[in-house]
Amino acid sequence: MARSGAADSFTSSPGNEMTNREEAETQISELDLLSSMFPYEEEFTVTDQLAVAELKHFVENEAAEVPSSKIQFILNVKLEDPNASMVKFSMVCALPFKYPSVLPEITVRSPLLSRSQQVQLNSDLKTYLMQNCSGEPCLLSAREWVKDQAAAYIDRELSPSSVTTSNAVRSEDVVFTRLWIYSHHIYNKQKRKNIIEWSKELSLSGFCMPGKPGVVCVEGLQSNCEEFWSRIRRLTWKRILIRHREDISLQGGCLAEIQKQRKFSTLEEKCFDAHGARGNHMDLGQLYQFLEEKGCADIFQMYFGVEGH
């Protein structure tokens, strides 16, 4: 396997080069394997189901166009730690269309990592992948590397100033916010990508239902929700507004209390049996069932003016 161009780009020799369809089939097979090995949402979550549907359509139809969206998902790794009950690392993954002929895009995050520690960990992971993944599926190998190596990057010694800052934050009341956003429609792939990426950046959970109408729910710290709304509303929309807002004051604002308020574990795109001439209308009955499962059934009437069933 020869390396060419960018540091993370690999090409096979002409005799062994995979076709686009073979690469797509490999991605689907690897996703199926991950789903079977990590069946729970807190372990493995696909954040862009539409991209998966496009990839499967490409594999099954000779005349289908090459998908434009990358497969995106999160793999969570929980480690036992002598000095803490549990340490969690999140692997935020995206598969370029040419994967596994090129490397996957993986960013490892943890609230216990400083920025410099996170940069070093991700740099070392990329080096490992470049040296050990030559055109073969490598997501499980990457996860094993994180499981074996990531804890060593955590600096458990806090400086006096950081302890003081931490205590000051805990002493203040924190507001947990949930925004229910309505849009006339959400079709644009870049906007949908922004919604997913900004929610990750701001540690927000929830969901996005593309199509007509478009529904977005984000939840997390009030300041982060406000920042998300500020960014989203600046994009070009036919119509977008906050249909409903929930604000919950948390005394002390510890992480456990914040997590306890969440109704969603991450933010993912939800598609409910798309239909219509452009395949852009979702099954609202399935949306209602989803909201009911999350304890949010009353929101349905706020959006659509009728009770769900």
Secondary structure, DSSP 8 states (H G I E B T S, - for coil): -EE-SSTT-EE--TTT---HHHHHHHHHHHHHHHHHH--STTTEEESBHHHHHHHHHHHH-TT-----S-EEEEEEEEEEETTEEEEEEEEEEEE-TTTTSS--EEEEE-TTS-HHHHHHHHHHHHHHHHHH-SSS--HHHHHHHHHHHGGGG------HHHHHHHHHHHHS-EEEEEEEEEES-B--HHHHHHHHHHHHHTT-EEEEE-BSSEEEEEEEEHHHHHHHHHHHHHS--SSEEEEEEEEEEESS--HHHHHHH-S-SSEEE---S-BSTTS-B--HHHHHHHHHHTT-THHHHHHHSS---
